[in-house]
Amino acid sequence: MKFPVVSSNRHKGKTLEVDSAKEMITLVGINGEPMGSLAWDFLVDQILTYRKPQQPREARSEPRISLSIRVKYTTPEGTQFESRAGGIGGGGLFIESFAPLAVGTKLTMEFTLPESPGEWLSAKGGIAWVCPKADQYTFSPGMGVRFTDIAPETRNRVLSLVHSVRGIPQNDPL
């Protein structure tokens, strides 16, 4: 299927060719020369990466703090990354990344807390939202990860840290 570009002044005259059998889209120049192709997987990943979170960021049910901590994470395919988290709370953390992964990606993580920087704590999570560039909420691009599996002891240590930094008495309900 061919779609001529007619509204965009910068690209008027070019054509997008969609091949649904190969799940590819090709940009064809004014003179009929192929200029490049992209797989649908890549396009879908880009759309998911740059979409805005569906929930406002203030909708968190858990307290959080801005805090720089080390984090290691692994994708289901086994790709491993090391970065830093710019914030953490009882519900998850924000991993700084110039190449955030797609929303919905499952991760296995290890992170440190300031009181014991040599001890790695484990958790599992899923990417809930991405920030492809720094904005008014985050100082760097990255991804918000919601914990899906975290040991109660680890979660309690995170909450204890959050409460102490925020000045919340420990006996207050969450």
N, C-alpha and C positions, 0 to 999 in steps of 0.2 A: 504494500500500500504506500502511496506517495502523497506527501503533504507539502505543498509549496509554502514558503515563508513569504507572507504578503504584508503583515502589519509592522514587523520590526524593521526600522529604517536601516540599521546596521547590517542586517542579514537578508534583506529583500532580494528575491531572485534565487536564493538557495532552496534546496528541497530536503525534507526529512523522509527517508525511506524506512519503513517499518517492516521487518521480516519476522512475523510471529512464529514461524516454524523454527527459526534459529534463535529466537528471542534476542534480536539485535536491532539497533537503530543506527542508521548511517546518515551522515550529513553529506549532501552532494552539492558541489559548487555550482556557480552560474553557468559554467561551460560543461557541466555534466561529469566533472571529475570527483571521485569519492575523496572527501576531506578527512574522514575518520569515522570510526564505529565504536559503539559502546554496547556492552551486554546489559540486558534488563536488570540483572542482579546488581550491577554497579549503579544504575539509575535509581533503583528502589532504595539501595543503601544511602545514596546521596539525599534523596527525599526524606528518609527517616532521620538522617543526621541533622539536617537543617530545619526540621520542623520545630515549632515551639512546643514546650511542654503543655499537655492538655490541662494540667492543674496549675493554679497559681503556686508559686514557690512557698507562699506563706501557709499552704494547706498541710504542712507537715504535722503529724500527730506526736512527734517526739522532739524534745529540745535538742539543739545542736549548737556547736561553737565553730568559729573559724580557728583553725589550728593546723600548722604544717607538720605532718607526720609521714614517715616512709611507708610505702605500700608496694607489695608485689602481687601481681594477678596473672591468672592463666585462663585462656579461653577454652571452650569445649574441644577445640581442635588441637590443643596443647601448646599454642603460642604463648610465650611468657613475656611479661613486661615488668619493668620496675619504674616507679614514678613517686610522686608524693601526693598525698591527699591534702587538700586545702581546707577541709572542714569535716567534722564527724559528729554524729549524734546517735541516739539509740536506734534510729531507723535505717542508718546507712552512712555513706561518706561520699565526698566529691573527689574524684581522681582527676588530677591535672593531666591533660594530654593534648598535643597539637593535632592528633589524629584519633579523635574519639571513635569508639566502636558503635555499632548500630544499637538503637533502642531494642530492648528485649534480649540482648546477648547475655548469656549466663557466665558468671565468673567465679573462680575459686580464688580467694584472696588471703593474704597475710599482711598484717600491719603492726606497727609498734606504737606504744604510748609513751609520753615523755618521762613518766616515772621509772620506766624500765626499757630503755631504747634498744637493748640487746635481745629482748624477748619478743618473739613473733607470735601474734595472736591470729587464729584462723577464723574465717567466715566464708559463706557463699552468698552471692547476690546476683541481681539482674540489673542491667542498665535501664533506669527509669526515664531518664532524659539526658540530652546532650546539649552542650553549649559550644558551638564550633568556633567562637571567638569570644574574647573577654567582653563582658557587658557590665551593667550597673550592679549585678548580683555577684558576679565572679570576677576575680582579677586575672584569670587565665582561662583559656579554653579547656574543656574537659567533659566529664560525664558524671551524672549523679547516679550512684549505685544504691539500690534498696537491698538491705539484708534480707535473705530468704532462709538462711540457716546459720545461726550463730549460737554458740553455747551460752546458756544463761549466765555463767560466771564471767564470760567475756563481755556480754552485753551489760552486765552490772558494773564491770570495771569502766566501760565506756561511759555509762550514765553517771557513775560516781565522779569521773573526771569532768564531764559536762556540768554537773551540778556544782562542783567546787569552783570551776572557772566562772560560772554565771552567778555564783553566790546563792544558790538555791539550797535551803536546808535539806539534809539527806532524808529526813522523815516525811517530806512532802510527797503526796501522791504524784505519779507521772501523769 
